[in-house]
């Protein structure tokens, strides 16, 4: 009884917080409305899924209970769409995205003949033999396959988005992608433990399943608070990239496929000189939101050619290329004895960084020291 009360209590807390955060995400004024709405929908689906734990407090019909458990089939597809909306600024929901609801529809349709459409006595009999019923077994296999597909797909999208970002941008979105990667890992662990819970449910140790269920609810609560903390403390964290941008390796492949690259060493050196001169004289790297498109317009070199020049010919991501100039500028300030009272935080903002962590990482990568230890060694 105590375990039931604990489960119901934690479930009510998680449901309340999830619904409150959903309301906040839907009503808050922001440029990222679609992302907020998708994550709000994900939280609402999670709240509905958890509500089945309240069956001992409220009378939930059997049809509703089973339907609620099938909501799980919509959670990962929704989270996948959320990742797409965060990664790509031009992402929009389209009718074709309804394909992600197929597993949910199949899981319910397969239960229609021998559960949803039969008498109460037949329903009870079906549930008593649920572990051996082919419909339940099929749904469990379908759920496992769906989880594997969407988790792998989410990581593939994040990996591609990060590479595109590094080749075309030099702002703070890399932190957003890194955090989203960590968040996806946390959710992957959550769903893997959920699968483990379901396995124990049909073994001789159902009590382990119940305790895992309580642990998952607490873990879900932590994940929600983590997201809320990040979103509120970093309102500019969630910036997106243009999905029309291509990876350099794809551009090179297309170039080779259409016609062999005729490398003109003189043009190549001229373009590099023009780029370096622009970076030194105009200092565009001081702009924390600098993109390869901005540089392309300024020096009148097509984005495609400039991307190949930096990311392929110079063998540097645009992100690292720009940060090199920022770090060199920061080193000049740190060496200047007349500016020894300027704080590290002031310097990082002055040279184009917009976060202490990204500045420290880039500085250590370039010099082998932290900014503070570099200053002390002078």
C-alpha positions in Angstrom: 0.0 0.0 0.0 2.8 2.4 0.9 4.5 1.7 -2.5 1.2 2.4 -4.3 0.8 5.7 -2.4 4.4 6.6 -3.2 3.9 5.8 -6.9 0.7 7.8 -7.0 2.2 10.8 -5.1 5.3 11.0 -7.3 3.1 10.6 -10.4 0.9 13.5 -9.4 3.9 15.7 -8.8 5.5 14.8 -12.2 2.1 15.3 -14.0 1.5 18.7 -12.3 5.0 20.0 -13.1 4.8 18.7 -16.7 1.5 20.4 -17.4 2.6 23.6 -15.7 5.8 23.7 -17.9 3.7 22.8 -21.0 1.5 25.8 -20.3 4.5 28.0 -19.8 6.1 26.8 -23.1 2.9 27.4 -25.1 2.2 30.9 -23.7 5.7 32.4 -23.4 6.6 34.9 -26.1 9.5 33.6 -28.1 10.8 33.2 -31.6 11.0 29.5 -31.2 7.2 28.8 -31.0 7.2 25.5 -32.9 10.0 24.0 -30.8 8.3 25.1 -27.6 4.9 23.6 -28.7 6.5 20.3 -29.7 8.3 20.0 -26.4 5.1 21.0 -24.6 3.2 18.3 -26.5 6.0 15.8 -25.5 5.5 16.8 -21.9 1.7 16.4 -22.2 2.1 13.0 -23.7 4.4 12.0 -20.9 1.9 13.3 -18.3 -0.9 11.2 -20.0 1.4 8.2 -20.0 2.1 8.6 -16.3 -1.6 9.1 -15.4 -2.1 5.3 -15.7 -0.4 5.1 -12.3 -3.3 6.9 -10.8 -5.7 4.0 -11.5 -5.8 3.2 -7.8 -6.9 6.7 -6.9 -9.3 7.3 -9.8 -11.6 5.0 -11.7 -10.1 4.7 -15.2 -12.0 2.4 -17.6 -10.0 -0.5 -19.0 -10.2 0.8 -22.6 -8.8 4.2 -21.4 -6.0 2.5 -19.5 -4.8 0.5 -22.4 -5.2 3.5 -24.8 -3.1 5.5 -22.3 -0.3 2.9 -22.4 -0.2 3.2 -26.2 0.6 7.0 -25.9 4.2 5.8 -25.3 4.3 5.2 -29.1 4.0 9.0 -29.7 6.6 10.2 -27.3 9.8 9.5 -29.1 8.5 10.6 -32.5 7.4 13.9 -30.9 10.9 14.3 -29.3 12.5 13.5 -32.7 10.4 16.3 -34.4 11.4 18.6 -31.5 15.1 17.9 -32.2 14.6 18.7 -35.9 12.8 22.0 -34.9 15.7 23.0 -32.6 18.4 22.1 -35.1 16.9 23.6 -38.2 15.6 27.2 -38.3 13.4 26.5 -41.4 11.7 23.3 -40.0 8.0 23.3 -40.4 5.4 20.6 -39.5 3.9 19.2 -42.7 1.2 16.5 -43.4 3.9 14.0 -44.2 5.0 14.1 -40.6 1.8 12.2 -39.7 3.7 9.1 -40.7 5.4 9.2 -37.3 2.0 8.2 -35.8 1.8 4.9 -37.7 3.2 2.8 -34.8 0.6 4.4 -32.5 -2.2 3.6 -34.8 -1.0 0.0 -35.5 -0.7 -0.7 -31.7 -4.3 0.3 -31.2 -5.8 -1.2 -34.3 -4.3 -4.6 -33.5 -6.1 -4.5 -30.1 -9.5 -3.6 -31.6 -10.9 -7.1 -32.4 -10.0 -8.9 -29.1 -9.9 -6.1 -26.6 -11.5 -2.7 -27.5 -14.6 -4.2 -29.2 -15.4 -7.0 -26.7 -17.3 -7.2 -23.4 -15.8 -6.3 -20.0 -15.4 -10.0 -19.0 -13.5 -10.7 -22.2 -11.3 -7.6 -21.6 -10.5 -8.9 -18.1 -9.7 -12.3 -19.4 -7.5 -10.8 -22.1 -5.5 -8.8 -19.5 -5.1 -11.8 -17.2 -3.4 -13.7 -20.1 -1.7 -10.5 -21.4 1.9 -12.0 -21.3 1.0 -14.7 -23.7 -1.3 -12.7 -26.0 0.2 -12.2 -29.5 -1.2 -8.7 -29.7 0.7 -7.6 -26.5 3.9 -9.4 -27.6 3.7 -7.7 -31.0 3.3 -4.3 -29.5 6.3 -4.9 -27.2 8.4 -5.8 -30.2 7.1 -2.9 -32.2 7.9 -0.6 -29.2 11.5 -1.9 -29.0 12.1 -1.4 -32.7 10.6 2.1 -32.7 12.7 3.1 -29.7 15.9 1.9 -31.4 15.0 3.7 -34.7 14.2 7.0 -33.2 17.1 7.1 -30.7 19.6 6.4 -33.5 17.8 8.9 -35.9 18.0 11.6 -33.2 21.7 11.1 -32.7 22.3 11.1 -36.5 20.4 14.4 -36.8 22.4 16.0 -34.0 25.7 14.7 -35.4 24.9 16.2 -38.9 23.6 19.5 -37.4 26.8 19.9 -35.4 29.1 19.3 -38.4 27.0 21.8 -40.5 27.2 24.3 -37.7 31.0 24.0 -37.3 31.4 24.5 -41.1 29.2 27.5 -41.4 28.7 29.3 -38.0 30.8 30.8 -35.2 28.3 31.6 -32.5 26.8 29.9 -29.4 24.6 27.3 -31.0 27.3 24.6 -30.6 26.5 24.8 -26.9 22.9 24.2 -27.7 23.7 21.2 -29.8 26.0 19.8 -27.2 23.4 20.2 -24.5 20.7 18.7 -26.7 23.0 15.7 -27.3 23.4 15.3 -23.5 19.6 15.7 -23.1 19.0 13.0 -25.7 21.5 10.7 -23.9 19.5 11.2 -20.7 16.2 10.4 -22.4 17.8 7.3 -24.1 18.9 6.0 -20.7 15.3 6.7 -19.4 13.7 4.7 -22.2 16.2 1.8 -21.9 15.4 1.6 -18.2 11.7 1.7 -19.1 12.2 -1.3 -21.4 14.0 -3.1 -18.5 11.0 -2.3 -16.3 8.7 -3.9 -18.8 10.9 -7.0 -19.0 10.7 -7.5 -15.2 7.0 -7.0 -15.4 6.5 -10.3 -17.1 9.0 -12.3 -15.0 8.9 -13.8 -11.5 10.1 -10.4 -10.1 7.3 -7.9 -10.7 8.3 -6.0 -7.6 11.5 -4.9 -9.3 9.4 -3.5 -12.1 7.4 -1.4 -9.6 10.5 0.0 -8.0 12.0 0.8 -11.4 8.8 2.6 -12.2 9.2 4.8 -9.2 12.9 5.4 -10.0 11.9 6.4 -13.6 9.4 8.9 -12.3 12.0 10.6 -10.1 14.5 10.5 -13.1 11.9 12.1 -15.3 11.3 14.8 -12.7 15.1 15.6 -12.7 15.2 15.7 -16.5 12.3 18.2 -16.6 13.9 20.5 -14.0 17.2 20.2 -15.9 15.5 21.4 -19.1 13.7 24.2 -17.3 16.9 25.3 -15.7 18.8 25.4 -19.0 16.0 27.1 -20.9 15.4 29.9 -18.3 19.1 30.6 -17.7 20.0 30.5 -21.3 17.1 32.0 -23.3 19.4 32.5 -26.4 20.7 28.9 -26.2 18.3 27.4 -28.7 19.3 28.9 -32.0 19.0 26.9 -35.2 20.8 26.4 -38.5 19.6 26.4 -42.1 18.7 22.9 -43.3 19.5 23.9 -46.9 23.2 24.1 -46.0 25.2 21.1 -47.1 28.2 19.3 -45.5 31.5 20.1 -47.3 32.0 16.3 -48.0 28.7 16.3 -49.9 29.8 19.5 -51.8 33.1 17.9 -52.8 31.3 14.7 -53.9 28.9 16.7 -56.1 31.8 18.6 -57.6 33.7 15.5 -58.4 30.5 13.8 -59.8 29.7 16.7 -62.1 33.2 17.6 -63.3 36.7 17.2 -62.0 37.9 20.1 -59.8 40.4 22.2 -61.8 42.5 23.6 -59.1 44.0 27.0 -60.0 46.8 27.6 -57.4 46.9 31.4 -58.2 43.1 31.8 -57.6 43.4 29.7 -54.5 46.2 31.8 -53.0 44.4 35.0 -54.0 41.2 34.0 -52.3 43.1 33.0 -49.1 44.9 36.3 -49.1 41.7 38.2 -49.6 40.0 36.3 -46.7 42.9 36.7 -44.3 43.2 40.4 -45.1 39.5 40.9 -44.4 39.7 39.0 -41.1 42.7 41.1 -39.9 41.5 44.6 -41.2 37.8 44.4 -40.6 37.8 42.1 -37.6 34.4 40.4 -38.4 35.1 37.8 -35.7 34.1 40.4 -33.1 30.5 39.6 -34.1 29.5 36.7 -31.8 26.9 35.6 -34.4 29.2 35.6 -37.4 28.2 33.2 -40.2 30.0 32.1 -43.3 27.3 33.8 -45.3 28.3 37.2 -43.7 31.9 36.7 -44.7 30.9 35.5 -48.2 28.9 38.7 -48.9 31.7 40.9 -47.5 34.5 39.5 -49.6 32.3 38.6 -52.6 33.2 34.9 -52.7 30.3 32.5 -53.1 29.3 30.6 -49.9 30.0 27.3 -51.6 33.5 28.3 -52.7 34.3 29.9 -49.4 33.1 26.8 -47.5 35.4 24.6 -49.6 38.3 27.1 -49.1 38.1 27.1 -45.3 36.7 23.7 -44.4 38.5 21.7 -47.1 41.5 23.6 -48.4 42.6 25.1 -45.1 41.4 21.9 -43.3 39.7 24.0 -40.6 36.0 24.2 -39.6 34.7 27.7 -40.0 34.0 27.7 -36.3 37.7 27.0 -35.4 38.9 29.3 -38.2 37.0 32.3 -36.7 37.9 31.3 -33.1 41.6 31.4 -34.0 41.4 35.1 -34.7 39.3 35.6 -31.5 41.9 33.8 -29.4 44.8 35.7 -31.0 43.0 39.0 -30.3 42.4 37.8 -26.7 46.1 37.0 -26.3 47.1 40.5 -27.5 44.8 42.0 -24.8 46.2 39.6 -22.1 49.7 40.6 -23.1 48.9 44.4 -22.9 50.1 45.6 -19.4 47.9 48.6 -19.7 44.9 46.3 -19.7 45.8 44.0 -16.8 42.7 45.1 -14.9 40.4 44.0 -17.7 38.7 40.8 -16.5 38.6 37.5 -18.4 34.9 37.9 -18.8 35.2 41.3 -20.3 37.9 40.1 -22.7 35.8 37.1 -24.0 32.9 39.3 -24.8 35.2 41.9 -26.4 36.7 39.4 -28.8 33.5 37.8 -30.0 32.7 34.9 -27.6 29.4 34.9 -25.8 30.1 32.2 -23.2 32.9 31.5 -20.7 32.9 27.8 -21.3 33.3 28.1 -25.1 36.1 30.7 -24.6 38.0 28.6 -22.2 37.7 25.5 -24.4 38.9 27.4 -27.5 41.7 29.2 -25.6 43.0 25.9 -24.1 42.8 24.2 -27.5 44.8 26.9 -29.2 47.4 27.7 -26.4 47.4 24.7 -24.2 46.6 26.9 -21.2 43.5 28.5 -19.6 43.2 32.3 -20.1 43.9 32.9 -16.4 47.1 30.7 -16.3 48.3 32.3 -19.6 48.0 35.7 -18.1 49.9 34.7 -15.0 52.7 33.2 -17.1 53.4 36.5 -18.9 
